[in-house]
Amino acid sequence: MHSVSRMLAASSSAPNSQQQIAATTTPRPANWRGVSAGMLDATQAVACGRLEQAEHLLLELLEFAPAETRAWKLLAKTQRELGHIEDGISSAKRALGLQNAPPKRGKPASLTIARLLWQQGEHGEARDMLELLLSSQPENKQLQNLQQLWNSGTAE
C-alpha cells in the first residue's frame, strides 16, 4: 500500500498548466492494466484453479484500487480456498466495511488514481473521480484545467 501513499502525495504537487498536466505521467507499474482487466485476469485464474496466481493478481490490483469491493471479496474467497484463513477473514472484513460504508463518506478520490483510470481507458470512472475532487475543491485550477482537457477529448 506504500505506493498508493506515494501516488496520493504526488497528486497534490502536480503542475497546473494544461501543457504541464498533459506532459505529466502518472506513476504506475508495468503490470497495471486497470481494474476491469485485473478482475478479469483474477477471475479467470480462479476458474482455472490457479489460486496463487489469482491471489497475486488481486493483491496487485488492490495496491492501486484499495476501495474495490469486488476484488476484496474475491481475494477473501481465494485466500480461504488456499487455506489462508486469517488473511481470508481480514479481506472479507475489508470488503464488508467497504460495502457497508455510509453513503455520506463517498468514494475515495485521488487525482493520481483518476489519471490512472484515464490512461487505462476507463474515462467515465476517471471523469467521475475528477468531478468528486472538484466538488470538494471547486477553485482548484489544476482540476479545472484537467476537466477541460478531458472534456475536449484531448488525451493526457
C-alpha positions in Angstrom: 0.0 0.0 0.0 3.0 2.3 0.2 2.9 3.1 -3.5 -0.7 4.4 -3.1 0.6 6.8 -0.5 3.4 7.9 -2.8 0.8 8.3 -5.6 -1.6 10.3 -3.4 1.3 12.6 -2.2 2.3 13.1 -5.8 -1.2 14.2 -6.8 -1.0 17.3 -4.5 2.2 18.6 -6.0 1.5 18.3 -9.7 1.8 21.3 -12.0 -1.2 23.4 -13.1 -0.8 24.5 -16.7 -2.5 22.5 -19.4 0.8 21.6 -21.1 2.3 20.5 -17.8 -0.8 18.5 -17.0 -0.7 16.8 -20.4 3.1 16.1 -20.1 2.8 14.7 -16.5 2.9 11.0 -16.4 1.3 9.1 -13.6 3.5 6.6 -11.8 2.3 3.1 -12.4 3.8 -0.4 -12.5 4.3 -2.0 -15.9 1.7 -4.7 -14.9 -1.2 -2.3 -14.1 -3.8 -2.6 -16.8 -6.8 -1.3 -14.9 -9.4 -2.6 -12.5 -11.5 -4.3 -15.2 -8.7 -6.2 -16.8 -7.2 -7.1 -13.4 -10.5 -8.5 -12.2 -11.0 -10.5 -15.4 -7.5 -12.0 -15.1 -8.0 -12.9 -11.4 -11.4 -14.4 -12.1 -10.0 -16.5 -14.9 -7.1 -17.6 -12.7 -9.6 -18.8 -10.0 -11.7 -20.6 -12.6 -8.6 -22.4 -13.9 -7.6 -23.4 -10.3 -4.5 -21.1 -10.3 -5.3 -19.7 -6.9 -1.8 -18.5 -6.0 -1.8 -16.5 -9.3 -5.2 -15.1 -8.6 -4.2 -14.0 -5.1 -1.1 -12.3 -6.5 -3.1 -10.5 -9.2 -5.7 -9.3 -6.7 -3.1 -8.0 -4.3 -1.5 -6.0 -7.1 -4.9 -4.7 -8.2 -5.7 -3.7 -4.6 -2.5 -1.8 -4.3 -3.8 0.7 -6.8 -7.5 0.3 -6.2 -7.9 -0.3 -2.4 -11.6 0.6 -2.4 -12.5 -2.1 -5.0 -15.0 -4.2 -3.0 -15.3 -6.9 -5.7 -11.5 -7.5 -5.5 -11.6 -7.8 -1.7 -14.5 -10.3 -1.9 -12.7 -12.5 -4.5 -9.4 -12.2 -2.6 -11.2 -13.4 0.6 -12.6 -16.4 -1.2 -9.3 -17.2 -2.8 -7.4 -16.9 0.4 -9.8 -19.2 2.2 -9.5 -21.8 -0.6 -5.7 -21.6 -0.3 -6.0 -22.3 3.4 -5.0 -18.7 4.4 -7.9 -18.5 6.8 -6.8 -15.4 8.8 -6.0 -13.5 5.6 -9.3 -14.5 4.1 -11.2 -13.3 7.2 -9.3 -10.0 7.1 -10.0 -9.5 3.4 -13.7 -10.4 3.9 -13.9 -7.8 6.7 -12.4 -5.2 4.5 -14.9 -6.0 1.7 -17.8 -5.8 4.2 -16.5 -2.5 5.6 -16.4 -1.0 2.1 -19.7 -2.4 1.1 -21.4 -1.1 4.3 -19.7 2.3 4.3 -22.1 5.2 5.0 -23.3 6.9 1.8 -22.0 10.3 3.0 -18.4 9.0 3.1 -18.4 8.7 -0.6 -15.8 7.1 -2.8 -12.1 7.8 -2.1 -10.8 10.2 -4.7 -7.3 10.9 -5.9 -6.0 12.9 -8.9 -3.3 10.3 -9.5 -5.8 7.4 -9.5 -8.1 9.5 -11.8 -5.2 9.8 -14.2 -4.5 6.1 -14.0 -8.1 5.4 -14.8 -7.9 7.8 -17.8 -4.7 6.2 -19.1 -6.3 2.8 -18.8 -9.3 3.9 -21.0 -11.7 4.0 -18.1 -12.7 7.5 -19.0 -16.1 7.5 -17.3 -14.7 6.5 -14.0 -11.9 9.0 -14.4 -14.3 11.8 -15.1 -16.5 10.8 -12.1 -13.5 10.8 -9.8 -12.4 14.2 -11.2 -16.0 15.5 -10.6 -15.8 14.3 -7.0 -12.4 16.0 -6.5 -13.9 19.2 -8.0 -16.9 19.1 -5.7 -14.6 19.4 -2.7 -12.1 21.8 -4.4 -14.1 23.9 -6.8 -11.5 26.6 -7.1 -8.6 24.2 -7.9 -7.3 25.4 -11.3 -5.3 22.2 -11.9 -8.5 20.1 -11.6 -10.5 22.6 -13.7 -7.8 22.5 -16.4 -7.7 18.7 -16.4 -11.5 18.6 -16.7 -11.4 21.0 -19.6 -8.7 18.9 -21.3 -10.6 15.6 -20.8 -14.0 17.1 -21.9 -12.4 18.4 -25.1 -11.4 14.8 -25.9 -7.7 15.6 -25.7 -5.6 12.7 -24.5 -3.5 13.3 -21.5 
